[in-house]
Amino acid sequence: MRMYHGSVKSIANIGRLLSIFFISLALVGCTIKLVADYDAATFEEILKIGKKVDRFYGDLLEIPPNNRSYQKFAEKYVEIETDLRSLYTRNQARTLNQESTEISKIILNLWLKYKDAHAKTDGYSDGKAKFKCILFTL
């Protein structure tokens, strides 16, 4: 009878070990996803917009400060604004992408703020242009 009892105990231990093994395996297979997957198309769009912003400020700095009226740059402002809105919308549409959505919203709002300031003052100093170029292209 002792032998029978020992065999049952061994089978029970093996059963527990197998249960622990399968539970561990299941837990390892489960992942908690807190951020969106890498999106190469969005990354390329970010690079494209960054290049446009860099070009915008490069073109602006090539013109003497007293000739930097808003109207000369209005079309480029709208083009880049459209691209930034598109990026914001794209980030909103992706799941688990709250941080990127918030960052693109902040960048869009800064762009609009600087666009409005240029329209109100109808000018742009070298210092502001250089600073904003660095700010947007970091």
C-alpha positions as CSV (number, residue, x, y, z in Angstrom):
1,M,0.0,0.0,0.0
2,R,2.9,2.3,0.7
3,M,4.1,1.9,-2.8
4,Y,0.7,2.8,-4.2
5,H,0.6,5.9,-2.0
6,G,4.1,7.0,-3.2
7,S,3.1,6.6,-6.8
8,V,0.0,8.7,-6.4
9,K,2.1,11.3,-4.7
10,S,4.7,11.3,-7.6
11,I,1.9,11.6,-10.2
12,A,0.4,14.5,-8.2
13,N,3.8,16.2,-8.1
14,I,4.3,15.7,-11.8
15,G,0.8,17.0,-12.4
16,R,1.6,20.2,-10.4
17,L,4.9,20.6,-12.2
18,L,3.1,20.3,-15.6
19,S,0.5,22.7,-14.5
20,I,3.1,25.3,-13.4
21,F,4.9,24.7,-16.7
22,F,1.9,25.3,-18.8
23,I,0.7,28.3,-16.8
24,S,4.2,29.8,-17.1
25,L,4.2,29.0,-20.9
26,A,0.9,30.7,-21.2
27,L,2.0,33.8,-19.3
28,V,5.2,34.1,-21.3
29,G,3.1,33.9,-24.5
30,C,0.8,36.7,-23.3
31,T,2.2,40.2,-23.6
32,I,0.9,43.5,-22.5
33,K,1.1,46.1,-25.2
34,L,1.3,49.7,-24.1
35,V,2.6,51.4,-27.2
36,A,1.8,51.2,-30.9
37,D,3.9,49.2,-33.3
38,Y,6.6,50.9,-35.3
39,D,5.1,52.5,-38.4
40,A,7.6,53.1,-41.1
41,A,5.2,55.2,-43.2
42,T,4.6,57.6,-40.3
43,F,8.3,57.8,-39.7
44,E,8.9,58.7,-43.3
45,E,6.1,61.3,-43.1
46,I,7.8,62.9,-40.1
47,L,11.1,63.1,-42.0
48,K,9.3,64.6,-45.0
49,I,7.6,67.3,-42.8
50,G,10.9,68.0,-40.9
51,K,12.6,68.6,-44.2
52,K,9.9,71.0,-45.3
53,V,10.1,72.9,-42.1
54,D,13.9,73.1,-42.4
55,R,13.6,74.4,-45.9
56,F,10.9,76.9,-44.9
57,Y,13.3,78.5,-42.3
58,G,16.2,78.2,-44.7
59,D,14.3,80.1,-47.4
60,L,13.1,82.6,-44.8
61,L,16.7,83.3,-43.6
62,E,17.9,83.9,-47.2
63,I,15.7,87.0,-47.4
64,P,16.7,90.2,-45.6
65,P,14.7,90.6,-42.3
66,N,12.9,93.7,-43.6
67,N,11.6,91.8,-46.6
68,R,10.1,88.8,-44.7
69,S,6.4,89.7,-45.0
70,Y,3.9,87.0,-44.0
71,Q,2.4,87.0,-47.5
72,K,5.6,85.8,-49.1
73,F,5.4,82.7,-46.9
74,A,1.6,82.1,-46.5
75,E,1.4,79.3,-49.1
76,K,4.3,77.4,-47.4
77,Y,2.7,77.9,-44.0
78,V,-0.5,76.4,-45.2
79,E,1.3,73.5,-46.9
80,I,3.2,72.6,-43.8
81,E,0.1,73.1,-41.6
82,T,-1.7,70.6,-43.8
83,D,1.1,68.1,-43.4
84,L,1.1,68.5,-39.6
85,R,-2.7,68.1,-39.5
86,S,-2.4,64.9,-41.5
87,L,0.3,63.6,-39.2
88,Y,-1.9,64.4,-36.2
89,T,-4.9,62.6,-37.7
90,R,-2.7,59.6,-38.6
91,N,-1.4,59.4,-35.0
92,Q,-5.0,59.7,-33.6
93,A,-6.1,56.8,-35.8
94,R,-3.5,54.4,-34.5
95,T,-4.2,52.5,-31.3
96,L,-2.0,52.8,-28.3
97,N,-0.5,56.0,-29.7
98,Q,-1.4,58.6,-27.2
99,E,2.1,60.0,-26.8
100,S,2.8,60.5,-30.5
101,T,-0.7,62.0,-30.9
102,E,0.0,64.5,-28.1
103,I,3.4,65.4,-29.5
104,S,2.0,66.0,-33.0
105,K,-0.7,68.1,-31.5
106,I,1.8,70.3,-29.6
107,I,3.9,70.7,-32.8
108,L,0.8,71.6,-34.8
109,N,-0.2,74.2,-32.2
110,L,3.3,75.7,-32.1
111,W,3.3,76.0,-35.9
112,L,-0.1,77.8,-35.8
113,K,1.1,80.1,-33.0
114,Y,4.3,81.1,-35.0
115,K,2.3,81.4,-38.2
116,D,-0.2,83.8,-36.5
117,A,2.7,85.8,-34.9
118,H,4.3,86.2,-38.3
119,A,1.0,87.3,-39.8
120,K,0.4,89.9,-37.0
121,T,3.9,91.4,-37.1
122,D,4.4,90.9,-40.9
123,G,8.1,90.3,-40.2
124,Y,10.6,87.8,-38.8
125,S,13.9,88.4,-37.1
126,D,17.0,86.3,-37.7
127,G,17.1,85.2,-34.1
128,K,13.5,84.0,-34.0
129,A,13.9,82.2,-37.3
130,K,17.1,80.4,-36.3
131,F,15.6,79.5,-32.9
132,K,12.4,78.1,-34.4
133,C,14.3,76.2,-37.1
134,I,16.3,74.5,-34.4
135,L,13.2,73.9,-32.3
136,F,11.3,72.2,-35.1
137,T,14.1,70.1,-36.5
138,L,15.5,68.6,-33.3
